[in-house]
Each structure stands twice: as C-alpha cells, then as structure tokens.
C-alpha cells in the first residue's frame, strides 16, 4: 500500500487574502468569472448546435414525406 503524500499547509494560503463584501479571497474567487462566462457561452453554443441538427433532421423527414 502506498502512503499518503503529505501536503504543505501553506498550499491553502491563497495569493490574495483580502475580503470584498464579506467574500474572503475575493480576487481569487472573482478571477473565475471569465471561466464561468466562457463555459456558459459553450453551453449556449452546444444547445444551438443541437437545435439546428434537430431542425435539419425534422426538415429532412418532412421532405421525404412530401415525395
């Protein structure tokens, strides 16, 4: 069995310890906002892509029924 790897306790000391509006490590937390925005944009893009694919499939089915 492998022994656990010890982690230095300074690991949990983040780069910015300042608080903003009661949020500790505010700069560290707020710096994740761009990742949230890009992730949301990706979800919207994938939803639109799926909707377009469904529309194309349904349109193809309707065209086959008309023939």
N, C-alpha and C positions, 0 to 999 in steps of 0.2 A: 504494500500500500504506500502511496506517495504522501508525504507530509504536506500540510497546508503551507503555502507560500506566505510569509509574513509581509504585511504591507505597512509602510511607514505612515505614522499617524499624521504627518504633515501633508499627506495626499489629500486629506479632507479640508485643508486650508485653501480656499479658492483665491483667485487672483485679486478680486475686488470684494472686500468685506463690507462696503458701505450699504446702508439701507436707504430705500426710497419709498415713501408712502407705506411704511411698515413691512416692506419686502426686503428681506436680508439678501445680500449678494445680488443686488438689483441689476448691476451691469452684466453680471454673468447670466442672469435669468433673461433679461431683455435682449441680450445678444442672440437668443434663439428665435426671435421673431422672424427674421428672414427665412429660416428653415421652415417655419410654420406656413409662411406665405407661399413659398415655392412648393411645398407639399400640397397645399390646398389648390394651387394652380394645376398641379399634376393630376389631382383627383377630378377636377372640373374637366380637364382635357380628356382624361380617360372616359368620363361619363359621356362627353360629347362624341367621342370616337365610337363608343358602344351604341349610342343613339343613331349615329349615321349608319353604322353597319346594320343595325336592325331595320332602319328605313330602306336601305338598299335591298335587303333580303325580302322584306314585305312587298316592296315595289316589284321585284322580280317575280314573286309569286302571283301578284295581281296581273302582270303582263302575260304570264303563262296561261292564266285562266281565260284571258280575253282572246287568245289564239284559237 
